[in-house]
Amino acid sequence: MEDYATEADAPRTDKRYLSYLPIVLENMMKVNKGPGKITSFHASKVPDISIKNYVERIGKYTGCSNECFVLLIIYLDRIVKVNEDISLSLLCIHRLLITATMIAAKFFDDLYYSNAFYAKVGGVSTEEINKLEGTFLHLIDYNLFVSSEEYDLYRHSISLAVERYLLRTRRGGKCVGKCVGKCAAKHGAKHGAKRAEWAAPVAKPYNLFNYTAPHRTNITFLKPGDGPHHFQAPRGGSGRR
């Protein structure tokens, strides 16, 4: 692939990628279970809000571009590749998500909000998200640049993997969830012949955290009466309404 002459020449990333995130993240956490160290992103217990609902909340209130949802997957992938003792689990994925979204928006979008805004959306304090931002950047070695080739590779891989996953789901097959990646061994040659076609993980193998950090608290949110009008306008422009 060649770099695009202008931003307008680059193919757009549509809103489907927001709905792809929960599927991709859940598969990333299932690929390679194993031990990992406790980080500042860990909660003392799994938050009550699901990954799907958390992603939808982020998409609803942050208003970031669809490209940010691809970038944050790239950033999370880089973290676990650069740091072999870092892995993903339900204990840390929520804080990683809101932090990655904030950083991707700051790096890519013309308009972005203050850290305090993202903290409210993510259900954490401003002080905490400030620290999480620094930790995230350190883990990724401050490498935020993504080439057009790498971006297109991830975007295509994410789309292809999710579409195949959804196709299997619509067919009513049993080869989803825990069966993914183990289908050939469990169901024999019938599925095994197709394993190479659909059972490959979305990204390269990951480890998983199996620990808790007692000092971590669960993610909390604004009261139902608190709406987005209480959030400040984004930086870098006239502000979103």
Backbone as CSV, one residue per row, in Angstrom:
resi,resn,N_x,N_y,N_z,CA_x,CA_y,CA_z,C_x,C_y,C_z
1,MET,0.821,-1.192,0.000,0.000,0.000,0.000,0.863,1.253,0.000
2,GLU,0.313,2.316,-0.519,1.025,3.581,-0.511,0.312,4.539,0.427
3,ASP,1.050,5.511,0.946,0.420,6.527,1.769,-0.550,7.327,0.912
4,TYR,-1.639,7.783,1.530,-2.625,8.548,0.789,-2.145,9.982,0.611
5,ALA,-2.396,10.545,-0.571,-1.934,11.898,-0.875,-2.568,12.914,0.065
6,THR,-3.850,12.735,0.332,-4.561,13.610,1.260,-5.454,12.763,2.142
7,GLU,-5.917,13.363,3.227,-6.810,12.633,4.137,-8.089,12.230,3.437
8,ALA,-8.536,13.068,2.479,-9.775,12.779,1.760,-9.653,11.526,0.901
9,ASP,-8.426,11.181,0.510,-8.220,10.002,-0.326,-8.340,8.702,0.461
10,ALA,-8.153,8.769,1.753,-8.183,7.567,2.582,-9.614,7.063,2.739
11,PRO,-9.830,5.752,2.647,-11.176,5.206,2.850,-11.644,5.462,4.274
12,ARG,-12.916,5.768,4.430,-13.438,6.116,5.740,-13.726,4.870,6.574
13,THR,-13.661,5.044,7.864,-14.008,3.983,8.803,-15.419,4.259,9.296
14,ASP,-16.351,3.371,9.026,-17.742,3.661,9.360,-18.060,3.310,10.810
15,LYS,-19.285,3.632,11.206,-19.692,3.511,12.605,-19.830,2.069,13.076
16,ARG,-19.745,1.111,12.153,-19.838,-0.291,12.563,-18.728,-0.670,13.535
17,TYR,-17.611,0.032,13.450,-16.465,-0.351,14.267,-16.727,-0.156,15.757
18,LEU,-17.667,0.706,16.107,-18.039,0.843,17.512,-18.677,-0.450,18.005
19,SER,-19.537,-1.036,17.189,-20.191,-2.296,17.579,-19.228,-3.475,17.500
20,TYR,-18.153,-3.326,16.740,-17.159,-4.391,16.632,-16.301,-4.505,17.890
21,LEU,-16.106,-3.385,18.574,-15.172,-3.350,19.707,-15.422,-4.426,20.753
22,PRO,-16.654,-4.582,21.270,-16.863,-5.600,22.307,-16.467,-6.999,21.849
23,ILE,-16.783,-7.341,20.597,-16.448,-8.665,20.077,-14.943,-8.843,19.999
24,VAL,-14.254,-7.828,19.476,-12.802,-7.897,19.343,-12.141,-8.000,20.711
25,LEU,-12.569,-7.163,21.646,-11.956,-7.145,22.975,-12.174,-8.458,23.716
26,GLU,-13.384,-9.003,23.615,-13.654,-10.272,24.287,-12.797,-11.393,23.713
27,ASN,-12.571,-11.372,22.412,-11.703,-12.377,21.799,-10.250,-12.173,22.196
28,MET,-9.832,-10.924,22.318,-8.466,-10.635,22.748,-8.209,-11.191,24.142
29,MET,-9.231,-11.138,24.998,-9.069,-11.620,26.363,-9.119,-13.145,26.457
30,LYS,-9.670,-13.791,25.444,-9.819,-15.249,25.478,-8.646,-15.994,24.857
31,VAL,-7.876,-15.298,24.040,-6.885,-15.973,23.204,-5.866,-16.779,23.990
32,ASN,-5.268,-16.170,24.997,-4.172,-16.849,25.694,-4.221,-16.550,27.184
33,LYS,-4.996,-17.315,27.919,-5.129,-17.087,29.351,-3.826,-17.412,30.070
34,GLY,-3.473,-16.586,31.021,-2.240,-16.794,31.759,-2.053,-15.698,32.791
35,PRO,-1.021,-15.794,33.588,-0.783,-14.806,34.641,-0.272,-13.483,34.086
36,GLY,-0.458,-12.464,34.848,0.045,-11.142,34.493,0.113,-10.289,35.731
37,LYS,0.855,-9.224,35.658,1.023,-8.398,36.850,-0.136,-7.422,37.033
38,ILE,-0.316,-6.983,38.260,-1.334,-5.992,38.579,-0.846,-4.629,38.113
39,THR,-1.746,-3.859,37.508,-1.402,-2.521,37.046,-2.366,-1.503,37.647
40,SER,-2.116,-0.245,37.381,-2.992,0.815,37.876,-4.345,0.799,37.178
41,PHE,-4.495,-0.005,36.138,-5.767,-0.106,35.425,-6.705,-1.133,36.062
42,HIS,-6.226,-1.856,37.054,-7.017,-2.926,37.652,-8.026,-2.431,38.685
43,ALA,-9.208,-3.038,38.667,-10.232,-2.826,39.687,-10.150,-3.967,40.697
44,SER,-10.732,-3.755,41.865,-10.725,-4.801,42.888,-11.672,-5.938,42.524
45,LYS,-12.672,-5.633,41.694,-13.575,-6.657,41.173,-14.083,-6.195,39.811
46,VAL,-14.655,-7.109,39.075,-15.137,-6.784,37.737,-16.265,-5.757,37.826
47,PRO,-16.185,-4.650,37.096,-17.246,-3.633,37.114,-18.592,-4.214,36.694
48,ASP,-19.659,-3.637,37.202,-21.002,-4.126,36.889,-21.376,-3.892,35.426
49,ILE,-20.835,-2.849,34.824,-21.181,-2.523,33.445,-20.429,-3.442,32.479
50,SER,-21.136,-3.953,31.489,-20.520,-4.860,30.515,-19.623,-4.081,29.559
51,ILE,-18.761,-4.803,28.866,-17.902,-4.152,27.870,-18.764,-3.495,26.797
52,LYS,-19.806,-4.181,26.354,-20.689,-3.652,25.311,-21.321,-2.339,25.748
53,ASN,-21.882,-2.303,26.946,-22.524,-1.082,27.426,-21.515,0.032,27.674
54,TYR,-20.329,-0.344,28.108,-19.283,0.648,28.358,-18.824,1.274,27.043
55,VAL,-18.657,0.447,26.026,-18.269,0.946,24.707,-19.355,1.861,24.147
56,GLU,-20.616,1.471,24.311,-21.723,2.298,23.830,-21.761,3.636,24.561
57,ARG,-21.455,3.630,25.835,-21.407,4.872,26.609,-20.298,5.781,26.077
58,ILE,-19.146,5.204,25.829,-18.025,5.975,25.290,-18.394,6.572,23.932
59,GLY,-19.008,5.756,23.077,-19.397,6.242,21.762,-20.447,7.334,21.831
60,LYS,-21.368,7.230,22.792,-22.451,8.198,22.916,-21.970,9.556,23.395
61,TYR,-21.096,9.585,24.380,-20.733,10.848,25.018,-19.444,11.482,24.502
62,THR,-18.496,10.698,24.036,-17.227,11.304,23.621,-17.294,11.892,22.222
63,GLY,-18.145,11.327,21.367,-18.266,11.860,20.017,-16.986,11.774,19.214
64,CYS,-16.095,10.870,19.582,-14.833,10.764,18.848,-15.076,10.128,17.480
65,SER,-14.131,10.301,16.588,-14.265,9.756,15.239,-14.233,8.231,15.275
66,ASN,-14.785,7.614,14.249,-14.772,6.154,14.162,-13.355,5.606,14.067
67,GLU,-12.459,6.416,13.499,-11.068,5.988,13.379,-10.433,5.737,14.741
68,CYS,-10.896,6.450,15.751,-10.340,6.276,17.100,-10.572,4.867,17.627
69,PHE,-11.661,4.242,17.201,-11.966,2.901,17.685,-11.014,1.860,17.094
70,VAL,-10.494,2.143,15.914,-9.465,1.275,15.343,-8.128,1.570,16.007
71,LEU,-7.846,2.853,16.212,-6.578,3.241,16.832,-6.431,2.653,18.227
72,LEU,-7.509,2.658,19.007,-7.382,2.166,20.381,-7.088,0.668,20.413
73,ILE,-7.600,-0.077,19.422,-7.254,-1.497,19.325,-5.772,-1.654,19.004
74,ILE,-5.279,-0.822,18.112,-3.854,-0.854,17.770,-3.010,-0.539,18.996
75,TYR,-3.427,0.464,19.768,-2.667,0.851,20.961,-2.668,-0.260,22.006
76,LEU,-3.832,-0.873,22.227,-3.906,-1.974,23.190,-3.049,-3.150,22.729
77,ASP,-3.061,-3.401,21.440,-2.245,-4.477,20.885,-0.765,-4.194,21.111
78,ARG,-0.373,-2.946,20.923,1.031,-2.576,21.130,1.442,-2.765,22.586
79,ILE,0.552,-2.423,23.491,0.883,-2.547,24.914,1.217,-3.986,25.276
80,VAL,0.369,-4.921,24.857,0.599,-6.315,25.248,1.759,-6.947,24.486
81,LYS,2.107,-6.377,23.345,3.250,-6.890,22.594,4.569,-6.361,23.150
82,VAL,4.564,-5.090,23.546,5.782,-4.484,24.088,6.041,-4.960,25.512
83,ASN,4.962,-5.184,26.260,5.067,-5.595,27.664,4.552,-7.025,27.804
84,GLU,5.455,-7.975,27.830,5.059,-9.379,27.860,4.344,-9.769,29.147
85,ASP,4.531,-8.993,30.207,3.864,-9.300,31.470,2.540,-8.558,31.606
86,ILE,2.131,-7.869,30.555,0.854,-7.160,30.558,-0.152,-7.961,29.749
87,SER,-1.340,-8.125,30.287,-2.395,-8.839,29.585,-3.731,-8.183,29.870
88,LEU,-4.768,-8.653,29.223,-6.082,-8.029,29.310,-7.074,-8.916,30.045
89,SER,-7.938,-8.303,30.841,-8.999,-9.036,31.527,-10.123,-8.072,31.849
90,LEU,-11.217,-8.609,32.372,-12.352,-7.770,32.745,-12.031,-6.846,33.912
91,LEU,-10.949,-7.127,34.616,-10.565,-6.274,35.740,-9.912,-4.971,35.291
92,CYS,-9.356,-4.970,34.090,-8.613,-3.782,33.659,-9.073,-3.200,32.329
93,ILE,-9.897,-3.927,31.586,-10.220,-3.499,30.230,-10.995,-2.189,30.199
94,HIS,-11.835,-1.916,31.195,-12.632,-0.690,31.180,-11.750,0.554,31.275
95,ARG,-10.828,0.552,32.219,-9.935,1.707,32.355,-9.000,1.838,31.156
96,LEU,-8.564,0.714,30.626,-7.742,0.764,29.419,-8.528,1.365,28.258
97,LEU,-9.797,1.023,28.168,-10.640,1.508,27.080,-10.817,3.018,27.112
98,ILE,-11.212,3.552,28.251,-11.458,4.995,28.318,-10.159,5.771,28.142
99,THR,-9.065,5.228,28.656,-7.772,5.895,28.497,-7.318,5.857,27.049
100,ALA,-7.458,4.711,26.403,-7.069,4.580,24.998,-7.924,5.473,24.106
101,THR,-9.216,5.575,24.425,-10.104,6.450,23.658,-9.661,7.896,23.769
102,MET,-9.373,8.330,24.977,-8.937,9.705,25.214,-7.652,10.014,24.455
103,ILE,-6.694,9.116,24.528,-5.405,9.330,23.870,-5.562,9.312,22.355
104,ALA,-6.377,8.397,21.837,-6.605,8.331,20.391,-7.272,9.601,19.884
105,ALA,-8.243,10.115,20.645,-8.932,11.342,20.245,-7.979,12.534,20.252
106,LYS,-7.138,12.612,21.263,-6.170,13.709,21.331,-5.179,13.646,20.174
107,PHE,-4.805,12.446,19.800,-3.799,12.275,18.754,-4.386,12.470,17.357
108,PHE,-5.613,11.988,17.135,-6.157,11.953,15.776,-7.201,13.026,15.492
109,ASP,-8.120,13.259,16.414,-9.247,14.147,16.142,-8.873,15.623,16.245
110,ASP,-9.576,16.440,15.477,-9.376,17.886,15.562,-9.971,18.439,16.852
111,LEU,-11.047,17.804,17.307,-11.717,18.230,18.534,-11.623,17.130,19.577
112,TYR,-11.337,17.514,20.792,-11.301,16.543,21.883,-11.597,17.269,23.187
113,TYR,-11.985,16.519,24.204,-12.379,17.090,25.478,-11.220,17.094,26.475
114,SER,-11.484,17.686,27.613,-10.491,17.693,28.689,-10.455,16.326,29.363
115,ASN,-9.413,16.087,30.120,-9.312,14.825,30.857,-10.468,14.659,31.829
116,ALA,-10.934,15.771,32.403,-12.046,15.714,33.354,-13.305,15.172,32.685
117,PHE,-13.506,15.540,31.430,-14.667,15.057,30.684,-14.596,13.545,30.485
118,TYR,-13.455,13.071,30.006,-13.306,11.633,29.777,-13.404,10.857,31.093
119,ALA,-12.955,11.471,32.169,-13.062,10.825,33.478,-14.531,10.611,33.851
120,LYS,-15.373,11.628,33.600,-16.798,11.510,33.906,-17.455,10.439,33.044
121,VAL,-17.103,10.418,31.781,-17.663,9.404,30.886,-17.239,8.004,31.326
122,GLY,-15.981,7.878,31.718,-15.443,6.572,32.081,-15.746,6.126,33.488
123,GLY,-16.266,7.025,34.317,-16.607,6.648,35.683,-15.440,6.625,36.634
124,VAL,-14.408,7.417,36.354,-13.247,7.512,37.235,-13.013,8.978,37.578
125,SER,-12.110,9.234,38.506,-11.815,10.610,38.886,-10.839,11.241,37.900
126,THR,-10.810,12.568,37.889,-9.870,13.277,37.018,-8.435,12.952,37.403
127,GLU,-8.177,12.911,38.702,-6.827,12.588,39.172,-6.403,11.205,38.689
128,GLU,-7.340,10.264,38.738,-7.001,8.904,38.319,-6.731,8.826,36.826
129,ILE,-7.572,9.475,36.022,-7.366,9.360,34.579,-6.089,10.070,34.144
130,ASN,-5.695,11.114,34.885,-4.415,11.766,34.597,-3.263,10.781,34.779
131,LYS,-3.340,10.006,35.851,-2.296,9.013,36.121,-2.352,7.870,35.105
132,LEU,-3.570,7.464,34.758,-3.727,6.383,33.784,-3.176,6.782,32.420
133,GLU,-3.363,8.041,32.067,-2.840,8.522,30.789,-1.318,8.411,30.749
134,GLY,-0.674,8.844,31.826,0.780,8.750,31.889,1.266,7.315,31.854
135,THR,0.572,6.446,32.584,0.949,5.028,32.605,0.769,4.392,31.234
136,PHE,-0.344,4.707,30.582,-0.636,4.158,29.256,0.445,4.561,28.259
137,LEU,0.803,5.839,28.266,1.826,6.330,27.337,3.173,5.666,27.597
138,HIS,3.465,5.437,28.870,4.724,4.769,29.215,4.714,3.323,28.711
139,LEU,3.590,2.628,28.893,3.489,1.234,28.468,3.599,1.089,26.955
140,ILE,3.104,2.094,26.248,3.144,2.040,24.787,4.415,2.672,24.240
141,ASP,5.287,3.083,25.164,6.568,3.700,24.803,6.357,4.979,23.996
142,TYR,5.254,5.672,24.276,4.908,6.945,23.634,4.823,6.821,22.110
143,ASN,4.556,5.637,21.641,4.480,5.389,20.202,3.023,5.432,19.756
144,LEU,2.553,6.605,19.352,1.163,6.784,18.956,0.976,6.830,17.443
145,PHE,2.042,7.026,16.718,1.926,7.130,15.259,1.535,5.785,14.657
146,VAL,0.599,5.842,13.720,0.149,4.645,13.008,0.207,4.939,11.512
147,SER,0.953,4.147,10.778,1.057,4.352,9.334,-0.250,3.948,8.657
148,SER,-0.458,4.434,7.449,-1.672,4.087,6.712,-1.738,2.587,6.447
149,GLU,-0.572,1.973,6.203,-0.535,0.531,5.958,-0.976,-0.250,7.193
150,GLU,-0.449,0.139,8.354,-0.799,-0.557,9.589,-2.267,-0.343,9.929
151,TYR,-2.735,0.879,9.756,-4.137,1.178,10.053,-5.062,0.335,9.178
152,ASP,-4.791,0.310,7.878,-5.634,-0.461,6.963,-5.591,-1.953,7.276
153,LEU,-4.425,-2.438,7.689,-4.295,-3.847,8.045,-5.184,-4.191,9.234
154,TYR,-5.144,-3.365,10.273,-5.972,-3.609,11.452,-7.450,-3.450,11.122
155,ARG,-7.770,-2.401,10.391,-9.171,-2.150,10.063,-9.758,-3.318,9.283
156,HIS,-9.031,-3.797,8.303,-9.503,-4.919,7.491,-9.575,-6.197,8.326
157,SER,-8.570,-6.435,9.148,-8.536,-7.648,9.972,-9.684,-7.662,10.974
158,ILE,-9.938,-6.516,11.589,-11.037,-6.410,12.550,-12.366,-6.687,11.863
159,SER,-12.590,-6.031,10.729,-13.842,-6.194,10.001,-14.051,-7.634,9.558
160,LEU,-13.015,-8.239,9.004,-13.115,-9.612,8.510,-13.376,-10.595,9.641
161,ALA,-12.643,-10.440,10.740,-12.797,-11.357,11.868,-14.187,-11.259,12.486
162,VAL,-14.685,-10.033,12.651,-16.001,-9.841,13.261,-17.104,-10.347,12.340
163,GLU,-16.989,-10.078,11.053,-18.004,-10.549,10.114,-18.085,-12.075,10.101
164,ARG,-16.940,-12.722,10.182,-16.929,-14.189,10.235,-17.532,-14.687,11.541
165,TYR,-17.237,-13.983,12.624,-17.797,-14.343,13.928,-19.319,-14.211,13.898
166,LEU,-19.811,-13.106,13.360,-21.254,-12.878,13.301,-21.930,-13.872,12.368
167,LEU,-21.242,-14.255,11.303,-21.796,-15.243,10.382,-21.988,-16.576,11.090
168,ARG,-21.005,-16.969,11.879,-21.126,-18.217,12.634,-22.267,-18.136,13.632
169,THR,-22.418,-16.965,14.238,-23.483,-16.780,15.223,-24.850,-16.870,14.566
170,ARG,-25.009,-16.228,13.418,-26.291,-16.240,12.710,-26.666,-17.640,12.238
171,ARG,-25.669,-18.439,11.936,-25.932,-19.806,11.491,-26.397,-20.699,12.629
172,GLY,-26.271,-20.191,13.850,-26.708,-20.965,14.994,-25.760,-22.059,15.376
173,GLY,-24.517,-21.961,14.897,-23.533,-22.986,15.208,-23.094,-22.918,16.653
174,LYS,-22.456,-23.969,17.112,-21.974,-24.031,18.481,-20.530,-23.569,18.602
175,CYS,-19.955,-23.152,17.498,-18.531,-22.817,17.491,-18.300,-21.345,17.793
176,VAL,-18.836,-20.874,18.907,-18.605,-19.504,19.339,-18.250,-19.532,20.814
177,GLY,-17.822,-18.397,21.333,-17.495,-18.309,22.752,-16.332,-19.203,23.118
178,LYS,-16.566,-20.102,24.089,-15.496,-20.973,24.573,-15.006,-21.932,23.491
179,CYS,-15.863,-22.161,22.495,-15.495,-23.133,21.466,-14.528,-22.556,20.440
180,VAL,-14.463,-21.233,20.338,-13.574,-20.614,19.361,-12.136,-21.015,19.648
181,GLY,-11.449,-21.427,18.637,-10.055,-21.829,18.776,-9.878,-23.265,19.219
182,LYS,-10.976,-23.917,19.697,-10.880,-25.303,20.159,-11.841,-26.206,19.372
183,CYS,-12.476,-25.610,18.387,-13.542,-26.313,17.680,-13.041,-27.555,16.960
184,ALA,-11.896,-27.465,16.345,-11.391,-28.597,15.576,-11.192,-29.812,16.465
185,ALA,-10.646,-29.586,17.657,-10.375,-30.698,18.562,-11.661,-31.280,19.131
186,LYS,-12.659,-30.432,19.334,-13.882,-30.870,19.998,-14.894,-31.483,19.035
187,HIS,-14.960,-30.947,17.834,-15.999,-31.377,16.907,-15.480,-32.161,15.713
188,GLY,-14.178,-32.368,15.655,-13.646,-33.248,14.622,-13.396,-32.589,13.287
189,ALA,-13.245,-33.436,12.274,-12.813,-32.975,10.959,-13.810,-32.040,10.294
190,LYS,-15.085,-32.172,10.612,-16.095,-31.343,9.968,-15.791,-29.873,10.157
191,HIS,-15.459,-29.493,11.403,-15.127,-28.107,11.680,-13.640,-27.870,11.495
192,GLY,-12.841,-28.898,11.758,-11.398,-28.724,11.690,-10.928,-28.288,10.323
193,ALA,-11.606,-28.747,9.283,-11.202,-28.389,7.933,-11.361,-26.907,7.668
194,LYS,-12.279,-26.276,8.421,-12.529,-24.857,8.207,-11.854,-23.978,9.251
195,ARG,-11.131,-24.589,10.165,-10.560,-23.815,11.265,-9.654,-22.698,10.782
196,ALA,-8.792,-23.016,9.820,-7.851,-22.012,9.342,-8.576,-20.831,8.723
197,GLU,-9.806,-21.074,8.280,-10.550,-20.033,7.595,-11.202,-19.054,8.556
198,TRP,-11.673,-19.568,9.738,-12.422,-18.650,10.592,-12.010,-18.628,12.040
199,ALA,-11.208,-19.561,12.496,-10.947,-19.665,13.922,-9.711,-18.914,14.382
200,ALA,-9.002,-18.237,13.469,-7.815,-17.490,13.872,-8.211,-16.312,14.741
201,PRO,-7.435,-15.988,15.766,-7.756,-14.852,16.627,-7.677,-13.539,15.874
202,VAL,-8.363,-12.536,16.400,-8.360,-11.222,15.774,-6.959,-10.654,15.734
203,ALA,-6.211,-10.852,16.783,-4.842,-10.350,16.852,-3.944,-11.461,17.365
204,LYS,-2.672,-11.175,17.520,-1.731,-12.171,18.000,-2.016,-12.504,19.461
205,PRO,-1.523,-13.651,19.958,-1.847,-14.108,21.311,-1.560,-13.096,22.413
206,TYR,-2.417,-13.131,23.422,-2.287,-12.265,24.581,-2.240,-13.116,25.850
207,ASN,-1.837,-12.503,26.935,-1.975,-13.120,28.246,-3.158,-12.473,28.942
208,LEU,-3.579,-13.053,30.038,-4.699,-12.501,30.794,-4.323,-12.311,32.250
209,PHE,-4.870,-11.278,32.843,-4.685,-11.078,34.272,-5.637,-11.988,35.041
210,ASN,-5.168,-12.538,36.127,-6.023,-13.328,37.013,-5.915,-12.817,38.446
211,TYR,-5.575,-11.545,38.580,-5.341,-10.989,39.904,-6.286,-9.828,40.190
212,THR,-6.386,-9.511,41.459,-7.147,-8.331,41.865,-6.246,-7.429,42.676
213,ALA,-6.591,-6.180,42.712,-5.832,-5.210,43.507,-6.789,-4.615,44.532
214,PRO,-6.648,-4.929,45.821,-7.596,-4.507,46.851,-7.825,-3.003,46.907
215,HIS,-6.808,-2.219,46.504,-6.953,-0.772,46.624,-7.755,-0.178,45.471
216,ARG,-8.069,-0.984,44.443,-8.807,-0.456,43.307,-10.289,-0.407,43.628
217,THR,-10.976,0.571,43.078,-12.415,0.699,43.268,-13.113,0.442,41.946
218,ASN,-14.391,0.150,42.022,-15.150,-0.065,40.806,-15.377,1.246,40.079
219,ILE,-15.673,1.129,38.809,-15.988,2.302,38.009,-17.349,2.832,38.432
220,THR,-17.457,4.131,38.598,-18.712,4.764,38.991,-19.103,5.799,37.948
221,PHE,-20.395,6.129,37.911,-20.887,7.029,36.884,-21.710,8.162,37.481
222,LEU,-22.003,9.131,36.625,-22.849,10.237,37.035,-24.249,9.732,37.358
223,LYS,-24.977,10.487,38.160,-26.351,10.128,38.466,-27.202,10.255,37.200
224,PRO,-28.341,9.528,37.150,-29.183,9.558,35.949,-29.560,10.962,35.499
225,GLY,-29.699,11.879,36.451,-30.095,13.239,36.099,-28.997,14.053,35.466
226,ASP,-27.778,13.591,35.584,-26.644,14.317,35.016,-26.505,13.955,33.547
227,GLY,-26.655,14.928,32.696,-26.574,14.677,31.263,-25.314,15.222,30.655
228,PRO,-25.157,15.027,29.353,-23.960,15.497,28.670,-23.825,17.006,28.668
229,HIS,-24.947,17.730,28.961,-24.861,19.189,28.979,-24.025,19.684,30.149
230,HIS,-23.743,18.804,31.109,-22.897,19.182,32.231,-21.420,19.083,31.877
231,PHE,-21.130,18.502,30.722,-19.745,18.351,30.302,-19.306,19.584,29.531
232,GLN,-18.035,19.882,29.585,-17.537,21.056,28.902,-17.323,20.795,27.419
233,ALA,-17.184,21.878,26.662,-16.977,21.763,25.224,-15.588,21.214,24.942
234,PRO,-15.441,20.531,23.809,-14.131,19.972,23.479,-13.119,21.037,23.123
235,ARG,-11.857,20.670,23.229,-10.793,21.573,22.851,-10.496,21.442,21.367
236,GLY,-9.794,22.441,20.847,-9.343,22.362,19.470,-10.327,22.924,18.469
237,GLY,-11.465,23.464,18.933,-12.438,24.017,18.003,-13.551,24.708,18.738
238,SER,-14.667,24.920,18.057,-15.783,25.652,18.638,-16.569,24.819,19.623
239,GLY,-16.384,23.494,19.588,-17.068,22.633,20.555,-18.244,21.912,19.959
240,ARG,-18.470,20.692,20.428,-19.613,19.908,19.979,-20.825,20.281,20.811
241,ARG,-21.944,20.166,20.208,-23.193,20.456,20.911,-23.978,19.166,21.091
